[in-house]
């Protein structure tokens, strides 16, 4: 039996001090999920995604303690399929 592969993408939107109401938060979440699904469909093979799950959380924390990452170009090897041994 084949092992299912899971691709997890996490987005965090750091927001300022302005009050943001729930309908705007929900709309932003739905827009981000829809954009991610469309982008993935453009890159993955037809029929390769069997399910998409999404969730939204809301928390308060000091933004300065979060990790920040530089925008880095990554080159992926496309020679082997996921799950196949690399030779």
Secondary structure, DSSP 4 states (H G I P E B T S, - for coil): -PPPP-----------SS---HHHHHHHHHHHHHHHHHHHHHHSPTT---------------GGGS--------PPP-SS-TTSPP-
